Amino acid sequence: MFSDSFYGFGEVNYAAFSPKSVTIATDAGTINSTTKGTGTDFIVGVGYRF
């Protein structure tokens, strides 16, 4: 909090997914692959209390 009326806030979220094997069958043959994902979100804000 900056003062009695102004304040600030923040949040961070992080997600990570384990690698997964993927197999896709096509007319030309089979495709094998591995996929994984990660992500991060940041939020920062300032507010005023009336």
PLY file of the C-alpha trace (Angstrom):
ply
format ascii 1.0
element vertex 50
property float x
property float y
property float z
element edge 49
property int vertex1
property int vertex2
end_header
0.00 0.00 0.00
1.32 3.40 -0.95
-1.00 5.51 1.21
-4.47 5.33 2.78
-6.16 5.65 -0.65
-3.66 4.41 -3.26
-2.53 0.82 -3.37
-0.66 -1.52 -5.68
-0.95 -5.23 -6.33
0.80 -7.92 -8.34
0.47 -11.57 -9.24
2.62 -14.13 -11.07
1.43 -17.52 -12.33
3.68 -20.22 -13.77
2.66 -23.54 -15.32
4.74 -26.37 -16.74
3.49 -29.54 -18.38
5.48 -32.77 -18.58
6.50 -34.01 -22.03
3.91 -36.23 -23.71
4.41 -38.60 -26.63
2.08 -38.08 -29.59
1.46 -40.52 -32.44
-0.49 -39.46 -35.53
-1.51 -41.95 -38.21
-1.73 -40.56 -41.76
-2.16 -42.08 -45.21
1.58 -41.62 -45.76
2.57 -43.34 -42.49
2.90 -42.63 -38.80
4.27 -39.45 -37.23
5.80 -39.71 -33.75
6.56 -36.58 -31.75
6.96 -35.28 -28.22
5.26 -32.13 -26.98
5.50 -30.09 -23.78
4.44 -26.66 -22.64
5.24 -23.87 -20.21
3.64 -20.52 -19.55
3.98 -17.49 -17.32
1.45 -14.71 -16.61
2.22 -11.39 -14.91
-0.32 -8.87 -13.66
0.51 -5.57 -11.95
-1.97 -2.89 -11.04
-2.56 0.33 -9.14
-5.84 1.27 -7.54
-7.56 4.04 -5.63
-9.84 3.38 -2.65
-12.77 5.79 -2.41
0 1
1 2
2 3
3 4
4 5
5 6
6 7
7 8
8 9
9 10
10 11
11 12
12 13
13 14
14 15
15 16
16 17
17 18
18 19
19 20
20 21
21 22
22 23
23 24
24 25
25 26
26 27
27 28
28 29
29 30
30 31
31 32
32 33
33 34
34 35
35 36
36 37
37 38
38 39
39 40
40 41
41 42
42 43
43 44
44 45
45 46
46 47
47 48
48 49
